[in-house]
Amino acid sequence: MCTAMTLESKQGENFFGRTMDFSYPIEPELFVVPRKHRWQSIATTDQYINTYSFIAIGQEKEGMLSFFDGVNEAGFAVAVLYFEGYAHYEELTENKKLIASLDFVHYLLGHCRSTNDLKNLLKDLAIVGVADPVTQRVAPLHWFATDKTGKTVVIEQTKTGLEIIDNPIGVMANSPDLRWHLTNLRNYMNLSTTQKDQVYWQKVSLTPFGQGMGTFNLPGGFTSPERFVRTAFLKTHIPIPSDQSETLMACFHIMNSVSIPKGIVLTSRGTDDYTKYMAFMNTKTCSYYFKTYENNQIISANLWDYDVSNKRLIRLGSIIHPFSI
């Protein structure tokens, strides 16, 4: 379970972010990956050398380093979300370049500068599933990407093949696929930020209890379709933020509406599926902002504060900093 979105300020700064909702224990760290960093594919004997530096949250476990989300020096950003029941990975083939599902965020951030660049890059790629060391299974995934222009796409590999789908609403959640979510928005056309002061049913006068009646049918649960609709409605109806600070605060306020507390969503394994962290990136400045379940203070880091010409991976440490009174 995860939710992701973009939000643009009046100054044209495009923010991109997500909630990381998961039912397994993870140990996320913040990394800066320099230009020309060389790394080994999880699925094949291939090695890659990054063209672009980036800042990202990820995890290294049992020798596997995979990234959850990040932004690179060109302003291209990507996040990975679960896609249960729909993701379908290709078998090993010699006809295309193979990228492991767990390597995909790393590969894109290291090689793409825009969504148009992404479309060209993926023409000759095939995504292959690799079991991750946390769940011990091949995670069903799809990817949400944007760039400095605000253009947003979703990458979904299903039984019909690999697709890059334009995302005009700038929101993503989990299953079903993006086209289903966009169609489902039509069920909520009557949602409004305003309300009727009075209506008559024959001679009976009806008035609202108070403010907010226009949002009466806004979904409030934590299923993927509900989170998608709630996020889409909020981001498209708030006043356009004036600057970076207003945009960042608006992003976190909107995403708080889909943040999942512990104990509300329980899995069949008896574990909590909850929001581990929430993060937003400014694609123009390459600033990364996050807060965790343990600490609501927003912590920031900037790609340009580090030597991105050094080829060695830079570890900024665990993002978990428990709050204390």
GIVENJO-V809268 format. One record per helix or strand of 3 or more residues. SS is the DSSP state (2 for helix, 1 for strand). FROM is the first residue (numbers start at 0). TO is the last residue. If there is no record, write none. Layout:
ss=SS from=FROM to=TO
ss=SS from=FROM to=TO
This chain:
ss=1 from=1 to=7
ss=1 from=13 to=21
ss=1 from=28 to=32
ss=1 from=37 to=39
ss=1 from=46 to=48
ss=1 from=53 to=60
ss=1 from=63 to=71
ss=1 from=76 to=81
ss=1 from=96 to=99
ss=2 from=100 to=110
ss=2 from=114 to=123
ss=1 from=124 to=127
ss=1 from=140 to=145
ss=1 from=151 to=157
ss=1 from=160 to=165
ss=2 from=177 to=187
ss=1 from=198 to=200
ss=1 from=203 to=205
ss=2 from=212 to=214
ss=2 from=223 to=236
ss=2 from=243 to=255
ss=1 from=273 to=281
ss=1 from=286 to=291
ss=1 from=294 to=301
ss=2 from=302 to=304
ss=1 from=313 to=317
